[in-house]
């Protein structure tokens, strides 16, 4: 993957891109993200790819004692 593919990936667009753009002063989104894309593409050319991992934790739990139904 390169920077262009990364920034256009559906998950990135849906989950992250709007928040990232929110930290960029108005009117500079295109300039800043064009620069980011170019830099990520440079990394991909140099290293053969631009790789990203998104860590996730999943914790399943249940109470260790029985909670009475009317305990609200």
C-alpha positions in Angstrom: 0.0 0.0 0.0 1.1 3.6 -0.5 0.0 6.9 1.0 -2.6 7.4 -1.7 -4.3 4.1 -1.2 -4.1 4.6 2.6 -5.8 8.0 2.6 -8.5 6.7 0.2 -9.2 3.4 2.0 -12.8 3.2 3.2 -12.0 2.5 6.8 -9.6 5.5 7.0 -12.2 7.8 5.4 -15.0 6.6 7.6 -13.2 6.3 11.0 -10.3 8.8 11.0 -10.1 11.3 8.1 -12.7 13.8 9.3 -11.1 14.0 12.8 -7.7 14.4 11.3 -8.9 17.2 9.1 -10.4 18.8 12.2 -7.0 19.6 13.6 -5.9 21.4 10.4 -6.7 25.1 10.3 -9.5 25.9 7.8 -8.5 26.4 4.2 -5.3 24.3 4.5 -6.8 20.8 4.3 -5.8 20.2 0.7 -2.3 21.5 1.1 -1.6 19.6 4.3 -3.1 16.3 3.2 -1.4 16.5 -0.2 1.9 16.9 1.6 1.1 14.0 3.9 0.2 11.8 1.0 3.4 12.7 -0.8 5.5 11.9 2.3 3.7 8.5 2.8 4.3 7.7 -0.9 8.0 8.5 -0.4 8.1 6.0 2.4 6.3 3.4 0.3 8.8 3.9 -2.6 11.8 3.8 -0.2 10.6 0.7 1.8 8.6 -1.1 -0.9 5.3 -0.4 1.0 3.6 1.8 3.6 2.3 -0.6 6.3 -0.1 0.3 9.1 -1.4 -1.7 11.9 -4.4 -0.8 14.1 -4.2 -2.4 17.5 -7.4 -3.5 19.0 -8.3 -5.0 22.4 -11.4 -7.0 23.1 -12.4 -7.6 26.7 -15.3 -9.9 27.5 -16.4 -9.8 31.1 -19.2 -11.0 33.4 -19.9 -10.2 37.0 -18.3 -12.5 39.5 -21.4 -12.3 41.8 -25.0 -12.7 40.9 -26.8 -9.3 40.7 -30.4 -9.4 41.9 -32.9 -8.5 39.1 -34.4 -5.6 41.2 -31.1 -4.0 42.1 -31.7 -0.9 40.0 
